[in-house]
């Protein structure tokens, strides 16, 4: 255990199989259009995907790791609260995309992403 790691920071649960635990970005809500118009969170818009940060993954998850930002459908989710913090639990196959920062210029990638 490194000096920067605190025992309290570790979640008291472990994901199984292909499960992914994410923390939804808090920036979901009011947003501005490209023209600067304020769009309230309650505005009726088409189905909108949301970004979240991966917190934990099961042993069969292959494409994401803790710390990655992923895109998912917020209507297709199961919420769980751990130590007073709300998380979203889903299967790996329910993720739509992973933010590309980790992949660009990486030496150890195989080029195969399912």
RAMOMO-V950002 format. One line per field, one symbol per residue. ss: DSSP state (A for helix, B for strand, O for the rest). phi: phi as a letter, one per 20 degrees, with the letter a starting at -180 (. if undefined). burial: + if it has 24 or more other C-alpha atoms within 12 Angstrom, else -. Layout:
# RAMOMO-V950002
ss: ???
phi: ???
burial: ???
This chain:
# RAMOMO-V950002
ss: OOOOOOAAAOOOOOOOOOBBBBBBOOOOOOBBOOOOOBBOOOOOOOOOBBBBBBBBBOOOOOOOOOOOBBBBBOOOOBBBBBOOBBBBBBBAAABBBBOAAAOOOOOOOOOOOO
phi: .ffeedfffffeccfdldecdcdfffffqfbdffenffdffeffcfgdecebdfdbcffefddcbgofecdbefedbcebdclmdecddbegfeeeacgegfefmffeeendce
burial: --------------+--+++++++-------------------------+++++++++--+-+++--+++++++--+---------++++++-+++-+----------------
